[in-house]
Amino acid sequence: MRFKTENEGLYFFYTDSTKENGFTLLCKDSLFPNQSTAVQMLEPLIYLNREINIDSLKNSQIGSKLELDKFWYFLANQNIEIAKEIIRVFYNRVYLSNIYFTDYKEGLKTDKGMIFIILGLPNSIRYKKNNEEWIYENRYEPENNVSFIFENNETVNLNNSWLLKRNESYRRIWNEAIKSWKKGQVFNYYNYNQYSNE
């Protein structure tokens, strides 16, 4: 069976309208999992700066591509080579998030995608029946290794859906990671030394 649609969206398929079981299918544009347009590339920046008004940038008279370039250029202290490198790493993580973590929404918008984009690949992952534990190790302070727990949110109609178990202890690593990105540095918790960054 072939399914073709002109519209993006989440589609639910079932064989019997009196039953609740079926499956969902997320339909995206032909460029997905890439974020190749300037408007698409603006979306994940919300993780770096919650105050960014993505909608106003999308509708900017100057144009979102120019706004996007300015954002990264100033983040990299006006160093084009550094800007290119952080753009490469950041959007590679967005791309991989879309490949590996897409469920009923794009991977970059999932909890796993959010953590992966900002913190990168964990040092190890522990799989359990209904959760995954992502472990980020620190070579300078092994006692401060951080674990993120993702709980399976699978339902009859949505599979492969995971939610981060929120914890106040995550705030420190998150804030340090954002601070690093805002200095034009790709964050790596393994090599992070809080005393050298103060």
N, C-alpha and C positions, 0 to 999 in steps of 0.2 A: 504494500500500500504506500502511496506517495501523498505527502501533505505539502502544499505550497500556500504561502500566505504573503500578502503584500505588506502586512502590518506587523510591527514588533509587538511582543507581549507574551504573557504567560497563558498557555492554552491547556485546558483540562479535557482529556479524552476518556470516554467510558462507553461500555457496550450496552449497559442497561441503566436507564435513567432512574430506576427505582432503587438502585444500589449506589453506595458511596464510593466503591472502589473504582480505580482507573489509574491514569498516569498523567503527569504534567509535562509540558514541553515549553521551554523558554526559547522564543524566536527573537533573534537579534539581527542587526543589519549585516550585510555581507563582509564588512571589515572586521567584525568581532572574531577573535578576542583582542585585536589591536585597538588602541585608543589613538587613532591617527588624525582626527580632525582637532583643531584647536579647542573647539567647544568640548569634545570628549576628554581632551587632555587637562582641561580645567577641573573636572569633577573630583579627581582624587586629591587635589590640593587642599580640600577641606580638612584633611587629616593634619596637615602642617600648620594651618591657620584657621581656626574655627570662626574668625571674624571676617574671612573672605566672603563676599557676597557673589557667589558663582553666577547667579541669575543676572546681576547687573554687569558682570564681566562679559557674559555671553552676549548681552545686548549693547555692549559698549560701542559708541560711535567710532572710536579709534580702531576697534577690532580686537577680537579675543586673541589672535595670534601675537600681536604686538604686546598685549598685556601679559600673556604667558611668557614671552621672551624676557620682558622686563622683570617679571617675578623671579625667574631663575638667575638672571644676570646680577641682580642686586643681592640675591641670596648668596651668590658665589663671590661677593665682594668685588664685583665688576671684573672678574677674571674669566675670560671666555673658555679657557681650557677646563677650569674647575666646573664651570656651568655645564659644559658638554658632558663631563663625567657624571655629575650628580643627576642630570637629566637621563642619561643612559641607564644608570642603576635604578633610579626611581621608576621609570616607565617600563623597564624590563620586569621589575617586581609587579607592576600593575598587570602587565601581559600574562605573567605566570599565574597571578591570582585569578585572572579570568579563565585560564585553562584549568587549573586544579581545584578551584573553590566555587565555581559557579553552581548554584542550586536553582532556586526559583528567582534569584536575582543575580546580576553580574557578580563575578568573584570579587572584584574590587570593593563591592558594597557589602560583602559578608564580614562577619567577625574575624574569620581566619584570614581573609584578604587584607583587612585593616591591619592586623598584627604583622602579617608577612611583609606588607609594603613598608611599614615604618621600621620594624626590627630585623627584617631579613629572615633567613632560614634558621630554625632552631638547631641547637647542637644535637639534640636527640628528641625522639617522639616515643611516648609510651601509649600503646593502644590497649584499651580495655573494652568491655562489652558495650557500654553506653557512653564512653567518653574518650577523649584523647588528651594527653598531657604534653604540651610543648615545653621543652626545657632549654632555657638560655643560660649557658654557663659563663662565668667570669673568671679569667685566669688570675686576676689580681686579688679578687675577693671571692673565693669559692663558696664561702658561707653565705654569699648574697646571690647565689644562683636563683633564677626566677622561673617559675612554672606557670603556664597559662593552661587552664582547664577548659576544654570545649565539650559541651554536652550534646549528645545526639538529639535532634529535634525532629526526628523522622515521624511522619504521619502516614496514613494510608495513601494520601495523594502526593506527598512531598518526600522524596528520599534524598539522602546525602545532605541533609540540612543540619548545621552545627551552630550552637550559640555559645558565646564566651560566658563562662560563669564569672560574673563581675566580682571584683575584689579590690578593696581600697589599696592593698599593697602594690597593685600594678601601677599606681599613679607615679611613683618615683622613676621607674624605668621609662615609662611613657614620656614624662616631662623631660628627662635627660635626652631621650632619643629626639624629641621635637627640637630641643635646644641645639643639638648637634646638627640636625638638618638645616636649621635656621642660620647656622654659622657656615653653611656651605660644605658640611662634612657628612659623608654617608655614615650612619650610626652602625656600630658593631659592638654589641654588649660584651663579647668575649674579650676584646681589647680595651674596653672602657675602664678608665681609672678615674674615679670621682675626684681624687686629689689633684690630678694633673689638669682637670677641666674647670677648676674653680677660679 
